[in-house]
Amino acid sequence: RMSEAPPSYCFVAFPPCSKDGLVVFGKNSARPRDEVQEVVYFAAATHDPGSKVECTYIEIEQVPKTHAVVLSRPSWLWGAEMGANEHGVCVANEAVVTREPASESEALLGMDLVRLALERGSTAKEALDVIVALLEEHGQGGNYYEDASSCHAFQSAFLIVDRNEAWVLETSGKYWAAEKITEGVKCICNQLSLTTKIDAEHPELRDYVRSQGWWSGDTDFNFSEVFSLADDHLACCSGRESLEKQSGDVSAQTMIDVLRDKDSGVCVDSESFLTTASIVSVLPQDSSFPCVHYFTGTPDPSRSVFKPFIFVDDVKLVPKVQSPSFGDDDPAKKIPRFQEKPDRRHELYKAHERARSLLENDQDKGQKLMRIMLDLEKQGLEAMEDILTRTEILDPAEVVDLFYDCVDTELKFFK
């Protein structure tokens, strides 16, 4: 039986649909219920010629320079579900199932490609080029879950966004197609969405699908129709309507509200899957303003606080949202893999777990705590709005410990 792709949702809204000349990006990461996501920052770095980088399963050539990145990632792997870099590029991935079975052989995971694209691309298009070149060279494959009992392998789709444009990139093996977006609202989820509007593609894509007998060449080439299993490629996005309804007014708060919506299915809480972490990013089209990235670092956005992060030099690290490191003893790094599951919960995750049980079991205390959490979040949103509307240039010292302080305050409330 093929694994069911986790139902994550990614969104982007462009002005004039979003307000104040801001591009707004968001993702809910749906993953196995007990998986922990951490929020990690890696500074920009230079690397010696010939050096290698150890991804989740394979080692590849390193590049001379990598950009600073902030990532939300399942803490057992190298890559990321979503994140941003210092140049205002945001990338999120989706696991998808296509008519081409995904490879179980260990190669690059879709999540590794998210991180590699952010470390190596200074625009959305560069990030896309990084992903497709790496797919061509190394391929994608391997287990998406920390699960010794079976291999869950998927193909990948990506939403890649910068201050000016977005690209939806959908892949099957090394083959791919992409659509460029500069206006309106776009949603991608765990099924293919590209149809006949294709702005870039693998040079041999059409020959390949002809040779497989999937397309005769007599009709318009429709990527989803050609690559989807049966009628999988239906409009998947329930959250898109809510964003379109608010056209002209989409802000960080609107995106957060969409990600919190359980009735629409965007906020996943099912038997197998949970939204284990969320991100919302605000990218001003005017590059004299900083981009702001909000992370939860905890499961279920409807019961989590979105906390702001801004890239500045010497940004303060936040160990309390980082999972413990097991080094080479990590069961995810040993072969055979995943023979045990270590406790990967970070400090914020543990505190939030206690808070969640309070929210579930004690209505009065729970509501009071929820009000405090939302109030804390609102203070962060308002402070960021102030930064994005003022005329003077931001003093880095003002935000160097922004994310750190927000996590710290949240922990204090939980205690």
Steps between C-alpha positions, in 0.01 A plus 500: 500500500632843414549732792248779528670836452467718813243776433715812548386833355712787361376845395624821348311827446629791290400866503242637429335188648725539805524841660773764543716370213585182691534149358356261763610134514379223732522127557351244736728199520295181544715212623467184712329604825786436742777657291677803650593804289775735606582852380867539414718781366820452304723801429639570153826311448783448254626150422832364377525379140413132472311488829190287536170543682331213680124514425245267663609187313774592252804723475525751215743770383489818708494844334757775576247714692171425676245765604368545854178297545231448762320167475209311651591134473421153633785473744629161382593617150744743335263692272184695583125507444514876448718799563652822374839649422662840556407610145126475558457165325248258658461135403251236611453149368214256461522124475301388194412168343524470121450210259875450520578309823732702725844351553568328832876513435669758714562822306399860572171546685263774388578654840875499430426688177314769699810572708743472207288745298498751787873465567591543133236724335477878544175529299202268452614414147855422617355275772295317236809457281688354799227241564467381141879476451532290817209277393675439168828418672391306812131415465246491784413207722509338843274481801303817583428379854702385797352152463693173503195290416442631149633745243273793414637653180350792307558731208523873578326826425636838613375853550795738458442868575696825508405869519406511130373164384421142590559173322297183541734212418364147467721196452487131425838332524738738322226638271332826587289795390453843655262794487593859583255706704507875557142578601196370685498210745650156449462188713681170463423183692584131486395449138614634165352833392684612185292472185578657162660826619861392523776762504801268533547125472752217477636506142408133442168507688269464199713236325507299820122496556446416132739206532304380804174520304355754745446772241443473125613852411161566332352696792622793709765377741343502848757412768254386771294295258807328362666427835212452746348170599141499372308812607733610772565846357186676617492849645632421843501825669237588748713774653537686173137612499534660845804694380329604177195618695725740688656627180677830559531430871719191528756554778708283734194478727274384213749228408526390865119476518491284185768268642300464823181391326415140589158500330656564158750217552797737466587444867540122506421300811415146391573147611829482308603862455529823694613847398828471691627851419405812303665801338373834370736738319447859398721623216478875422535564128702810597839349583593780741270327752592172673311174446331356811461125556263366766554146632298297751759230580208307653211286370147617419507867396155553651669446838841648424664840496648636174829664599693745276855458372699758297840431342777719644869431560575313825134416555460335840466121483201338671599163652155466659342422161783268398475128554776313681780388268610136502793542260620182332306291752174624354295195388405700187870502400578135568429219257256328529323827582242588763558197720394714796323832536677737738309772684542800269276745689653846554424720800225701329338181366485350852356816654249529217401134545407576862310810390311299237383251757376792713318643197334161448416418861423820688271734311536807720876486544535397136307800370696733723831354378384523137417869548847565642661311208302695239577825677871420493473423128309822435775705668752339264283564193447864596870560569582353156235713330666801659838396356347450155328840489759733653720715284835465678726203432481214750777489760615133506563522875125541545418154360813296564327311783142538372421131446695404813297739717167384354581134571620594847180691580285215370688254723444725802125502436489123469680463832 
